[in-house]
Every structure is written in structure tokens, then in C-alpha cells.
Amino acid sequence: MLFNHRTRRTTVVPVHARDLPMRTLRAIIKQSGLTVDEFLALL
């Protein structure tokens, strides 16, 4: 579970043994209140 202090949103991130499908990853990013570019900047 992740908490974004800026948006005050909580996002659940599932634990997977494999890579996440692209749609799942994009949904997690969207749910967290970040853009894909903001997410990539954090990596």
C-alpha cells in the first residue's frame, strides 16, 4: 500500500511473482494520482 502525500490518496499495489501487465501498471499509476511521466521521474 502506498500513500501519496500530495494527493492524500492511498493506492494498493499487488505483489506479483512476474511482471505486471501494462494495463495494471497504468491503472496503479492513475489511481495514485500521478502521470506516467511523474511516475517515471521517481524511478
PyMOL Python script that loads the backbone (N, CA, C, O; Angstrom):
from pymol import cmd

cmd.read_pdbstr("""\
ATOM      1  N   MET A   1       0.851  -1.154   0.000  1.00  0.00           N
ATOM      2  CA  MET A   1       0.000   0.000   0.000  1.00  0.00           C
ATOM      3  C   MET A   1       0.910   1.234   0.000  1.00  0.00           C
ATOM      4  O   MET A   1       1.874   1.314   0.762  1.00  0.00           O
ATOM      5  N   LEU A   2       0.584   2.180  -0.863  1.00  0.00           N
ATOM      6  CA  LEU A   2       1.355   3.416  -0.966  1.00  0.00           C
ATOM      7  C   LEU A   2       0.457   4.598  -0.648  1.00  0.00           C
ATOM      8  O   LEU A   2      -0.729   4.595  -0.977  1.00  0.00           O
ATOM      9  N   PHE A   3       1.033   5.619   0.000  1.00  0.00           N
ATOM     10  CA  PHE A   3       0.285   6.831   0.310  1.00  0.00           C
ATOM     11  C   PHE A   3       0.967   8.000  -0.364  1.00  0.00           C
ATOM     12  O   PHE A   3       2.158   8.231  -0.155  1.00  0.00           O
ATOM     13  N   ASN A   4       0.217   8.750  -1.178  1.00  0.00           N
ATOM     14  CA  ASN A   4       0.730   9.934  -1.856  1.00  0.00           C
ATOM     15  C   ASN A   4       0.358  11.145  -1.002  1.00  0.00           C
ATOM     16  O   ASN A   4      -0.819  11.490  -0.893  1.00  0.00           O
ATOM     17  N   HIS A   5       1.347  11.786  -0.404  1.00  0.00           N
ATOM     18  CA  HIS A   5       1.088  12.912   0.486  1.00  0.00           C
ATOM     19  C   HIS A   5       0.530  14.109  -0.265  1.00  0.00           C
ATOM     20  O   HIS A   5      -0.264  14.873   0.284  1.00  0.00           O
ATOM     21  N   ARG A   6       0.941  14.277  -1.518  1.00  0.00           N
ATOM     22  CA  ARG A   6       0.488  15.421  -2.310  1.00  0.00           C
ATOM     23  C   ARG A   6      -1.003  15.324  -2.606  1.00  0.00           C
ATOM     24  O   ARG A   6      -1.730  16.307  -2.459  1.00  0.00           O
ATOM     25  N   THR A   7      -1.462  14.152  -3.021  1.00  0.00           N
ATOM     26  CA  THR A   7      -2.868  13.974  -3.373  1.00  0.00           C
ATOM     27  C   THR A   7      -3.693  13.413  -2.218  1.00  0.00           C
ATOM     28  O   THR A   7      -4.922  13.393  -2.281  1.00  0.00           O
ATOM     29  N   ARG A   8      -3.018  12.961  -1.168  1.00  0.00           N
ATOM     30  CA  ARG A   8      -3.648  12.352   0.000  1.00  0.00           C
ATOM     31  C   ARG A   8      -4.425  11.095  -0.382  1.00  0.00           C
ATOM     32  O   ARG A   8      -5.468  10.805   0.205  1.00  0.00           O
ATOM     33  N   ARG A   9      -3.917  10.351  -1.366  1.00  0.00           N
ATOM     34  CA  ARG A   9      -4.544   9.117  -1.830  1.00  0.00           C
ATOM     35  C   ARG A   9      -3.729   7.910  -1.402  1.00  0.00           C
ATOM     36  O   ARG A   9      -2.500   7.955  -1.332  1.00  0.00           O
ATOM     37  N   THR A  10      -4.443   6.830  -1.119  1.00  0.00           N
ATOM     38  CA  THR A  10      -3.820   5.549  -0.825  1.00  0.00           C
ATOM     39  C   THR A  10      -4.033   4.646  -2.026  1.00  0.00           C
ATOM     40  O   THR A  10      -5.135   4.578  -2.571  1.00  0.00           O
ATOM     41  N   THR A  11      -2.978   3.952  -2.439  1.00  0.00           N
ATOM     42  CA  THR A  11      -3.049   3.061  -3.590  1.00  0.00           C
ATOM     43  C   THR A  11      -2.541   1.692  -3.175  1.00  0.00           C
ATOM     44  O   THR A  11      -1.487   1.571  -2.552  1.00  0.00           O
ATOM     45  N   VAL A  12      -3.302   0.662  -3.527  1.00  0.00           N
ATOM     46  CA  VAL A  12      -2.896  -0.713  -3.258  1.00  0.00           C
ATOM     47  C   VAL A  12      -2.110  -1.216  -4.460  1.00  0.00           C
ATOM     48  O   VAL A  12      -2.575  -1.136  -5.597  1.00  0.00           O
ATOM     49  N   VAL A  13      -0.911  -1.736  -4.196  1.00  0.00           N
ATOM     50  CA  VAL A  13      -0.063  -2.295  -5.247  1.00  0.00           C
ATOM     51  C   VAL A  13       0.080  -3.787  -4.976  1.00  0.00           C
ATOM     52  O   VAL A  13       0.660  -4.183  -3.965  1.00  0.00           O
ATOM     53  N   PRO A  14      -0.451  -4.623  -5.881  1.00  0.00           N
ATOM     54  CA  PRO A  14      -0.381  -6.065  -5.656  1.00  0.00           C
ATOM     55  C   PRO A  14       1.043  -6.591  -5.792  1.00  0.00           C
ATOM     56  O   PRO A  14       1.854  -6.043  -6.539  1.00  0.00           O
ATOM     57  N   VAL A  15       1.329  -7.650  -5.066  1.00  0.00           N
ATOM     58  CA  VAL A  15       2.632  -8.302  -5.168  1.00  0.00           C
ATOM     59  C   VAL A  15       2.510  -9.415  -6.205  1.00  0.00           C
ATOM     60  O   VAL A  15       1.682 -10.315  -6.065  1.00  0.00           O
ATOM     61  N   HIS A  16       3.329  -9.347  -7.231  1.00  0.00           N
ATOM     62  CA  HIS A  16       3.286 -10.332  -8.311  1.00  0.00           C
ATOM     63  C   HIS A  16       4.633 -11.029  -8.417  1.00  0.00           C
ATOM     64  O   HIS A  16       5.676 -10.422  -8.176  1.00  0.00           O
ATOM     65  N   ALA A  17       4.604 -12.289  -8.773  1.00  0.00           N
ATOM     66  CA  ALA A  17       5.837 -13.035  -8.992  1.00  0.00           C
ATOM     67  C   ALA A  17       6.423 -12.726 -10.364  1.00  0.00           C
ATOM     68  O   ALA A  17       7.597 -12.994 -10.620  1.00  0.00           O
ATOM     69  N   ARG A  18       5.601 -12.162 -11.245  1.00  0.00           N
ATOM     70  CA  ARG A  18       6.041 -11.830 -12.602  1.00  0.00           C
ATOM     71  C   ARG A  18       5.876 -10.332 -12.829  1.00  0.00           C
ATOM     72  O   ARG A  18       5.463  -9.593 -11.935  1.00  0.00           O
ATOM     73  N   ASP A  19       6.209  -9.899 -14.051  1.00  0.00           N
ATOM     74  CA  ASP A  19       5.997  -8.501 -14.416  1.00  0.00           C
ATOM     75  C   ASP A  19       4.507  -8.192 -14.432  1.00  0.00           C
ATOM     76  O   ASP A  19       3.690  -9.048 -14.771  1.00  0.00           O
ATOM     77  N   LEU A  20       4.161  -6.965 -14.064  1.00  0.00           N
ATOM     78  CA  LEU A  20       2.769  -6.536 -14.106  1.00  0.00           C
ATOM     79  C   LEU A  20       2.357  -6.291 -15.553  1.00  0.00           C
ATOM     80  O   LEU A  20       3.150  -5.776 -16.341  1.00  0.00           O
ATOM     81  N   PRO A  21       1.137  -6.649 -15.907  1.00  0.00           N
ATOM     82  CA  PRO A  21       0.645  -6.283 -17.234  1.00  0.00           C
ATOM     83  C   PRO A  21       0.602  -4.753 -17.357  1.00  0.00           C
ATOM     84  O   PRO A  21       0.369  -4.063 -16.365  1.00  0.00           O
ATOM     85  N   MET A  22       0.824  -4.220 -18.557  1.00  0.00           N
ATOM     86  CA  MET A  22       0.889  -2.777 -18.772  1.00  0.00           C
ATOM     87  C   MET A  22      -0.385  -2.077 -18.300  1.00  0.00           C
ATOM     88  O   MET A  22      -0.316  -1.008 -17.694  1.00  0.00           O
ATOM     89  N   ARG A  23      -1.540  -2.669 -18.572  1.00  0.00           N
ATOM     90  CA  ARG A  23      -2.803  -2.037 -18.153  1.00  0.00           C
ATOM     91  C   ARG A  23      -2.904  -1.953 -16.634  1.00  0.00           C
ATOM     92  O   ARG A  23      -3.417  -0.967 -16.104  1.00  0.00           O
ATOM     93  N   THR A  24      -2.425  -2.966 -15.934  1.00  0.00           N
ATOM     94  CA  THR A  24      -2.446  -2.955 -14.471  1.00  0.00           C
ATOM     95  C   THR A  24      -1.528  -1.870 -13.936  1.00  0.00           C
ATOM     96  O   THR A  24      -1.894  -1.136 -13.018  1.00  0.00           O
ATOM     97  N   LEU A  25      -0.336  -1.770 -14.510  1.00  0.00           N
ATOM     98  CA  LEU A  25       0.610  -0.743 -14.073  1.00  0.00           C
ATOM     99  C   LEU A  25       0.053   0.650 -14.322  1.00  0.00           C
ATOM    100  O   LEU A  25       0.148   1.515 -13.451  1.00  0.00           O
ATOM    101  N   ARG A  26      -0.526   0.879 -15.488  1.00  0.00           N
ATOM    102  CA  ARG A  26      -1.114   2.196 -15.785  1.00  0.00           C
ATOM    103  C   ARG A  26      -2.278   2.511 -14.845  1.00  0.00           C
ATOM    104  O   ARG A  26      -2.454   3.663 -14.448  1.00  0.00           O
ATOM    105  N   ALA A  27      -3.063   1.513 -14.489  1.00  0.00           N
ATOM    106  CA  ALA A  27      -4.172   1.724 -13.547  1.00  0.00           C
ATOM    107  C   ALA A  27      -3.656   2.104 -12.164  1.00  0.00           C
ATOM    108  O   ALA A  27      -4.228   2.964 -11.495  1.00  0.00           O
ATOM    109  N   ILE A  28      -2.573   1.460 -11.742  1.00  0.00           N
ATOM    110  CA  ILE A  28      -1.973   1.785 -10.441  1.00  0.00           C
ATOM    111  C   ILE A  28      -1.445   3.214 -10.458  1.00  0.00           C
ATOM    112  O   ILE A  28      -1.648   3.965  -9.504  1.00  0.00           O
ATOM    113  N   ILE A  29      -0.769   3.591 -11.539  1.00  0.00           N
ATOM    114  CA  ILE A  29      -0.231   4.955 -11.658  1.00  0.00           C
ATOM    115  C   ILE A  29      -1.373   5.966 -11.624  1.00  0.00           C
ATOM    116  O   ILE A  29      -1.290   6.968 -10.914  1.00  0.00           O
ATOM    117  N   LYS A  30      -2.436   5.712 -12.384  1.00  0.00           N
ATOM    118  CA  LYS A  30      -3.584   6.620 -12.426  1.00  0.00           C
ATOM    119  C   LYS A  30      -4.243   6.722 -11.054  1.00  0.00           C
ATOM    120  O   LYS A  30      -4.593   7.816 -10.612  1.00  0.00           O
ATOM    121  N   GLN A  31      -4.411   5.586 -10.380  1.00  0.00           N
ATOM    122  CA  GLN A  31      -5.035   5.559  -9.057  1.00  0.00           C
ATOM    123  C   GLN A  31      -4.219   6.339  -8.035  1.00  0.00           C
ATOM    124  O   GLN A  31      -4.769   6.908  -7.092  1.00  0.00           O
ATOM    125  N   SER A  32      -2.905   6.361  -8.228  1.00  0.00           N
ATOM    126  CA  SER A  32      -2.032   7.072  -7.283  1.00  0.00           C
ATOM    127  C   SER A  32      -2.065   8.583  -7.478  1.00  0.00           C
ATOM    128  O   SER A  32      -1.558   9.333  -6.644  1.00  0.00           O
ATOM    129  N   GLY A  33      -2.668   9.033  -8.591  1.00  0.00           N
ATOM    130  CA  GLY A  33      -2.747  10.472  -8.834  1.00  0.00           C
ATOM    131  C   GLY A  33      -1.548  11.022  -9.562  1.00  0.00           C
ATOM    132  O   GLY A  33      -1.391  12.239  -9.664  1.00  0.00           O
ATOM    133  N   LEU A  34      -0.695  10.150 -10.073  1.00  0.00           N
ATOM    134  CA  LEU A  34       0.487  10.572 -10.819  1.00  0.00           C
ATOM    135  C   LEU A  34       0.247  10.414 -12.309  1.00  0.00           C
ATOM    136  O   LEU A  34      -0.594   9.624 -12.738  1.00  0.00           O
ATOM    137  N   THR A  35       1.002  11.181 -13.096  1.00  0.00           N
ATOM    138  CA  THR A  35       1.039  10.930 -14.525  1.00  0.00           C
ATOM    139  C   THR A  35       2.125   9.894 -14.768  1.00  0.00           C
ATOM    140  O   THR A  35       2.942   9.628 -13.886  1.00  0.00           O
ATOM    141  N   VAL A  36       2.137   9.309 -15.960  1.00  0.00           N
ATOM    142  CA  VAL A  36       3.179   8.335 -16.292  1.00  0.00           C
ATOM    143  C   VAL A  36       4.545   9.009 -16.218  1.00  0.00           C
ATOM    144  O   VAL A  36       5.500   8.408 -15.724  1.00  0.00           O
ATOM    145  N   ASP A  37       4.655  10.248 -16.701  1.00  0.00           N
ATOM    146  CA  ASP A  37       5.931  10.964 -16.651  1.00  0.00           C
ATOM    147  C   ASP A  37       6.388  11.216 -15.209  1.00  0.00           C
ATOM    148  O   ASP A  37       7.575  11.087 -14.908  1.00  0.00           O
ATOM    149  N   GLU A  38       5.468  11.569 -14.329  1.00  0.00           N
ATOM    150  CA  GLU A  38       5.821  11.780 -12.919  1.00  0.00           C
ATOM    151  C   GLU A  38       6.285  10.468 -12.299  1.00  0.00           C
ATOM    152  O   GLU A  38       7.252  10.448 -11.537  1.00  0.00           O
ATOM    153  N   PHE A  39       5.605   9.378 -12.619  1.00  0.00           N
ATOM    154  CA  PHE A  39       5.994   8.063 -12.117  1.00  0.00           C
ATOM    155  C   PHE A  39       7.395   7.702 -12.581  1.00  0.00           C
ATOM    156  O   PHE A  39       8.226   7.267 -11.784  1.00  0.00           O
ATOM    157  N   LEU A  40       7.657   7.883 -13.867  1.00  0.00           N
ATOM    158  CA  LEU A  40       8.971   7.552 -14.416  1.00  0.00           C
ATOM    159  C   LEU A  40      10.080   8.397 -13.803  1.00  0.00           C
ATOM    160  O   LEU A  40      11.202   7.919 -13.631  1.00  0.00           O
ATOM    161  N   ALA A  41       9.777   9.642 -13.475  1.00  0.00           N
ATOM    162  CA  ALA A  41      10.779  10.508 -12.853  1.00  0.00           C
ATOM    163  C   ALA A  41      11.162  10.013 -11.457  1.00  0.00           C
ATOM    164  O   ALA A  41      12.257  10.298 -10.972  1.00  0.00           O
ATOM    165  N   LEU A  42      10.265   9.279 -10.821  1.00  0.00           N
ATOM    166  CA  LEU A  42      10.547   8.754  -9.478  1.00  0.00           C
ATOM    167  C   LEU A  42      11.401   7.484  -9.491  1.00  0.00           C
ATOM    168  O   LEU A  42      11.935   7.077  -8.459  1.00  0.00           O
ATOM    169  N   LEU A  43      11.524   6.866 -10.663  1.00  0.00           N
ATOM    170  CA  LEU A  43      12.298   5.616 -10.755  1.00  0.00           C
ATOM    171  C   LEU A  43      13.781   5.885 -10.744  1.00  0.00           C
ATOM    172  O   LEU A  43      14.579   4.949 -10.815  1.00  0.00           O
TER     173      LEU A  43
END
""", "prot")
cmd.dss("prot")
cmd.show_as("cartoon", "prot")
cmd.util.cbc("prot")
cmd.orient("prot")
